[in-house]
Amino acid sequence: MSKLTQLERLDLGNNEFSELPEGVEQIQNLKELWIDNNSLQTMSGSIGKLKQLIYLDMSKNRIESIDMEVSGCESLEDLLLSSNLLQHLPDSLGKGCACAHNGGHLLRARIAFFHSVTRIFPICDDFP
């Protein structure tokens, strides 16, 4: 995948990936990544190498944890994490509060860990 130097959008959604495919983190100009509706169990820190990434959809997976190295996504504006199995987010995620519907668990967590994120979409229908 490292030869895909000009690729800006990649849709890996609706597959059965249990982890981020090898080499995705090498696509340096990637701005939008869809890896929704898979079987991911963690938000891999290798995503943090995607410095140009603006939009990341990891909804509808089985994500239980977020690797802190993900914070390397300096340009990230939109992060979608709905319909996962998150029980908590690391304390270092910063300030701000969101409610996520993750496998039936209502999650309140701090989410300003990505300094450039302007929108995070873990919101559920029963958001207060």
N, C-alpha and C positions, 0 to 999 in steps of 0.2 A: 504493500500500500504506500510505501514511502515515495514511490514514483508518481503518485497522484498529487503533485505539488500545487496544481491550480484548482483542485477540487474544493468547492466552498460549501456544498450541501451534500449530506449523506443520510439516506434513509435505510436503517437496518431494522426497522420495526416489523412486527408480526412474524418473527422467526422463533427459534427455540434456543437462542443463545443463553448460556448459563454464565457467561462472562464476556466482557468486552473483547471483540475479536482482535487478535494480535495485529499490531501495526496501525491501528486507528489513531493512536497518539502521535504518529509520525506525519500525519497530514497537516502540516503547519498552517495552511491557509484556510482550514475548515472553520466555517462560521456558524453552520447549523447542523446539528446532529439529532436525528430521531433514532432512538433505540428502545422505543416503547413496545409494550406487549410482547415481552420476552420472558425469560426465566432468570434474570440477573438477581443475585442475592446480595451484592455489595456495589456501592458506587465507587468504582476503582479510582485510585489516586492517579493512575496514568492519564486520566482525562485532564488533570491539572497541567499537562504539557501543552494543551491546546490553547495557546495564548490569545488567539483570534476568535475563539468560540463565543458567539453572542447568544445562541438559542440552544438549549439542551432539554430534550424530552425523554425522561426515563420513567414515565408513568406506566402503570399496569405491568409491573415486574414483581419480584419477591424480595425487593431490597430491604435488608434488615439493618444495614450500617452504611455510614458514609466515611470514606477515607479522608483524613484531613488534608492530604496533598491535593485534593480537588480544588482547594482554594487558589491554586495557581491559574485558574481560568480568569485572568485579569479583566477580560472584556465581557464576561457573561452578564447578560441583561435579563434573560428569561430562563427560568429553571422550573420544569414540570416534574413533580414527584408524586402525584396522586396515585391512589390504588397500589400501595406498596405495603410492606410489613414493618415499617419503622416504628420502634417503640420509644426511641429518644434520639436526639441529635446531640452532638458533642457540645459541651459548654462553650467552647471557643467559637461557636457559630455567631456570637455577637448579640446584638440587641434587636428588638422588634419581636413581634409575636404573630404566629400564624397557627391555623388550625388545619390539620390534615386528616383525611379519612384514609387510613391505611389498614386494610384487612379488618375493619370493624373497630379499630382502635382510634380513639380521638387523641390527637397529639398536639400538645402545645409546646412550642420550642422557639428558641431564639434563632434568627435566620439571617442576620446581616454579616455573615462570615465572608461572603463574596462582596467586596466593597462596591463593585460596579453593578450588582444585580438591582434592577429597578422593579422587577415583577417576579414573584415566585407563585406558582400555581399548585399548591398542595391543598387547595380549599375544597371542602366537601359541601354537600347540600345543607348540612345542619350547622353551618358556620354561624356563630352567635352574632 
